[in-house]
Amino acid sequence: MDDGVREELRRLRARAYGPGADISDDPAAYARLLVLEDLERTERTEPVAPSPEPSVPAGVEASVGVAPVDPASLDDDADAEAEDERARERAPLVRSKRTVWAWALSLAIVAALASAATTAGVGFVPVAASVGAPQVATLMEDPGTQIPTIFGQRTGDERAFADFYGVTAFVGTAQIDASENRSACLYLLDTDEVGQDGTTGFRGNFVYGGCGAGIFPATVQFVVAEGMPEAFTSRFPIGTSVQFVYDGENVGVFSDAG
């Protein structure tokens, strides 16, 4: 790098790092600065072969003479080298503006993707599957009880359970939709009214029923109201909630009345 190019580099550095720096508004000058700084770094890193010292015949030193070295010129050179070194240390700050923006943008993108992944993973409010009401009883099967016609066509898997405070439970398989899908169903009838007409029909003040679907069990649940058998309301007061669940084998009773 000759003196002219080195002077050009100094002027460009002054525009980049000095007071009132304006090189960011001049893309061509900025590009030239990068080229010259790369050239300077290359020169500094490449080894320079030492030039041979000219031999001086004996006795010539006095006639030729050696110019004394001015200490002030050494100080000026040292100051210039120090200024160049400080400029080189500051160089990455200007060149890194675009890098800083790219880094900030990448963080924003990562945050957005993380937020999207979180939203995709939890895109709904979880609902508890159970309110935690205690189980208060398990119904006992009673093979002697007649099965009502509520299930329609018999399949042979219908079962009846023993009276439970004036309520009789029946389970069996029934058609649950127009596509002829069948599932386990649970019905609660008034014990005093089942088969009273001498048939397998039923009548009474209430009929509660519910069918399962796939892995979901047949469930009947209601708030105790007027019209239920007296024995039932004595055990489960009016206004309390009860739930009967058929798990495919047994019928469990749950209640907030305890």
N, C-alpha and C positions, 0 to 999 in steps of 0.2 A: 504494500500500500504506500503510494508516494505521498508527498507532503500536501498536494492539492486535494487528494481524496481524504486524507486525514483531517484537513481543515473543513471539508464538506461535512464529514461525520460530526465534527465538533459543533458546527452550526445547526445541524439537524437535532443533535442532542439538546442544544439550548432551547430549540423550539418544543422539544418533547418534555424536558424535565425542568427547565428554568421558569422564572416568573413569567406569567402571561403565556403559558404554553398553548400553542394553537395548532399543533400538528394533527390533532384528531380531526380537524376540518379539512385536511389536505391528504387524501388517501395516497396520492402519488409520492408525496414526501415521506409519509409514514412507511410505505413499502420500500423506498430507497434506504431509509434508516435501518430497517431490518436487514437488508442486503449488506450494507456496509458493516453493521455490527457482527453479522455472521462471518464476513471476510476478516474482520479484525480478530475474532475469536480463533479462526483457523490459523492465522499467522502466529498468534500467541501460543497455540498448542503444538504447531509444527516445530521440530528441532531445527535450529539454525547452525549450519556448519561454521566453526570459527574461522575467520579470515586470517591468513598468515601475516604475521607481523613483518614489516620490511626490515631487512638488516641494515644497520647503519655502520659504515666503516668506522673503525677506531679513529678518534681524533676529529671526526666530522661534527660531533654533537655541538661543539662550541661554535663552529662556523655556521651551522644551520640554525641553531637556536631553537628552543622550545618555548612556545607561548605559555605564559603562566595561566593557570586555571582560575577563573573568577568565581569565588564562592557564591556570589549572588546568582550567577547563572545556574549553578547547581540547585539552589533553592527553588528557582523558577521551574526548572525541569521536574523537581520533586513535587511541587504544587500541581503542575499540570498532570502528572501521572496520578496523583491522589484524586484530582477532580475527575479524571477519566474512570478511575476505579469506582468512585461514588456513583457516577452516571451508569456504569454497568450494573451496579447493585440495584439501582432504581429501575432499570429497564424492564424487568418482569412486571412491575406494577402497571405500566401503561399497556403492555401487550396482554395482560391478564384480564383486562376489562371484559372482553368477549368471553373469556373462560369463566369469569365469575358469573356472568349472566347465564351461560349455559349450565353451570353447576346449580344455580338457583332454580332454573327451569326444570332441571332433572329432578330436584327435590320435590318441586310442586307436582310433577307427573307421578312420582312414586307415591306421594301422599294421596293423590287422587285415585290411583289404582288400589291402594290399600283401603281407602274409604269405600270404593266400589265393591271390593272383595268382601268387606265387612257387611255392606248392605245386602249383597247377594247371599251371604251366609246366614244373616239374621234379618230377613226381610219381613218379619211379622212379630207381633207381640205374643210371647208364650202364654198359654192358658193351662192352668193346672188340670190334670185329668181327674182328680178326685178332691172333694172338699174335706176329706179326712173323717167323715162320719163313721162311728164304730159299728162293727157287725154285732147284732144283738141275738141272732138266732140262725140256725140252719134247719130247713124244713125236712121232715121225715117222710119217706115215700109210703104210700098206702095203696097197695095193689088192689084192694077190694072196692075202691071208689070207681063208679061208672064214669067213663070218659064222655064229655058232651060232644055235640056235633060241631063245635066251634072250629075244629081243624079241617072240616070238609072231609075229603077222601082219606081214609085211614091208611097209614103206612106201617103200623105195628110198633112204632117207637114212642107212641103216646104214653105218658105217665101221669099219675095223680099223686098228690101229696096229702098228708094228714091235715085235718082242720087246724088252722092257726088263728086263734082268737076270732072265730066266726068267718074266716076267709079261707077258701080252698084254692090251691095253686095247681095248674095243669101245664104240662109242657109237651111239645110235639113239633113236628115239621109241617110247615104250611107254605103255600105259594105266596111270595111277597111282592111280585110285580107282574106286569103284562108279558114279560119275556119268559114266564114260567120258572123263574129262579125260585128255589125253595130254601128256607132257612129255619133254624130253631126258633120257636115262639113260646112265650110265657103268658098265661092268662090267669087273672085273679077273679074269682066269682064268690058270690054270697053262698056260704055253705048251706044255709037253711033253704035255699031256693034251687039247688042243683038236684035235678031228677025228681022233683016233687010231683010232676005230672005223670009219673010212671014211664017216662021216656028218657032218652039221653039228651034232651034239650036242657035249656036253662032259662031262668028269669030272675029278676031281683032288682035291687036298688042301684047296683053298680056293676060294671064290667070294665076291668082294667087289663090292657094287653100291650105287648111289645115284642118285636121280633129282632133277632140279631142280623148281622150282615158281615159275611166273611169272618174276620178275626174278632169282630165286635160282638159281645155277648148279648143275648136277649135280656132286656132290662125294662122294668116297670117302676115308675116313681111318681109320687103324687103328694099333695098336701092333704092331711086328714081333714075331712069335712063332715057335715051332717049327712046322715044316711048310711054311714058305716055301722057295722054291728056294735052293740054296746060293749061287748067284751074287748073289741079292738080299740075303741076310743078310751076305754079305761086303761089299757096298756099304753096306747099312743094317743095322747090328748089331741083334741081338735086344734089345728093350726101348726102341728109339728109335721115334719117331712119324713117319709119312709121310702125305701128303695128295695126292690126285689131283683136279684141278679141270678140268672141261670148260666152257669159256667160250662154247660154240656154234661154235667153229672149231678150237681147239687144246686139247690136254690138257697142263696144266702139273703138274709134280711139285714138292712142297715137303717139306722134312724138317728136323727139329731136329738131324740128324746132320751137316748141312752138305754 
